[in-house]
Amino acid sequence: MCDLARELKSNFENNDIDSLGPILRQAWDMKRSLASGITNPMIDDAYAKGIEAGATGGKLLGAGGGGFLLFYCPTAEIKAAVRKKL
């Protein structure tokens, strides 16, 4: 995960903002593999819908009794599609 953060920093320094989505997706997949309580079927379903609608990545933030999913949508059209799908 630390390597992903370094990769993202380097990408941002080179103005590659769209790399955020795939790196978020990799980090989320890694985090899910660490423990069984990281996610649940409702979160997994919402995440899958966001990805199916075109988001290139995302992650769960502010969990522990409340929180939200953050998605990276590289275009306004994808953002609208994700909102509609959810």
C-alpha positions in Angstrom: 0.0 0.0 0.0 2.9 2.3 0.7 4.2 1.7 -2.8 0.9 2.6 -4.2 1.0 5.9 -2.3 4.5 6.6 -3.7 3.3 5.8 -7.2 0.3 8.1 -6.9 2.6 10.9 -5.6 4.9 10.5 -8.6 1.9 10.4 -11.0 0.5 13.5 -9.5 3.8 15.3 -9.9 3.7 14.4 -13.6 0.1 15.7 -13.9 -1.4 12.2 -14.3 -4.5 12.8 -12.2 -6.5 10.1 -13.9 -4.2 7.5 -12.3 -6.0 8.1 -9.1 -8.9 5.8 -10.0 -7.0 2.7 -10.8 -4.7 3.2 -7.8 -7.7 3.6 -5.5 -9.1 0.4 -6.9 -5.9 -1.5 -6.2 -5.7 -0.1 -2.7 -9.3 -1.0 -2.0 -8.7 -4.6 -3.3 -5.7 -4.9 -1.1 -7.5 -3.5 2.0 -10.4 -6.0 1.5 -8.0 -8.9 1.5 -6.6 -7.8 5.0 -9.6 -8.8 7.1 -13.2 -10.0 6.7 -14.8 -7.0 8.5 -13.6 -4.4 6.0 -16.7 -4.5 3.9 -20.1 -6.1 3.6 -22.5 -7.2 0.8 -24.2 -3.8 0.7 -20.9 -2.0 0.3 -19.6 -4.5 -2.2 -22.8 -4.1 -4.3 -22.7 -0.3 -4.3 -18.9 -0.4 -5.2 -19.6 -2.8 -8.1 -22.4 -0.6 -9.4 -20.1 2.5 -9.4 -17.4 0.6 -11.3 -19.9 -0.8 -13.7 -21.2 2.8 -14.4 -17.7 3.9 -15.3 -15.9 5.0 -12.2 -12.2 3.9 -12.5 -11.8 3.3 -8.7 -13.0 4.1 -5.3 -12.8 3.4 -1.6 -14.7 3.4 1.6 -14.2 6.4 3.8 -15.4 7.3 7.3 -16.5 3.8 8.2 -17.2 2.5 11.7 -20.9 3.0 12.0 -21.2 5.5 9.2 -19.3 6.5 6.1 -19.5 6.8 2.4 -18.0 5.5 -0.8 -15.7 7.8 -2.8 -15.5 7.1 -6.5 -13.1 8.6 -9.0 -15.0 9.6 -12.2 -12.8 11.0 -14.9 -15.6 12.8 -16.8 -18.8 14.5 -15.9 -20.7 12.0 -18.0 -19.3 9.1 -15.9 -20.1 11.0 -12.7 -23.7 11.4 -13.8 -23.9 7.7 -14.8 -22.5 6.6 -11.3 -25.1 8.8 -9.6 -27.9 7.4 -11.7 -26.7 3.8 -11.1 -26.6 4.3 -7.3 
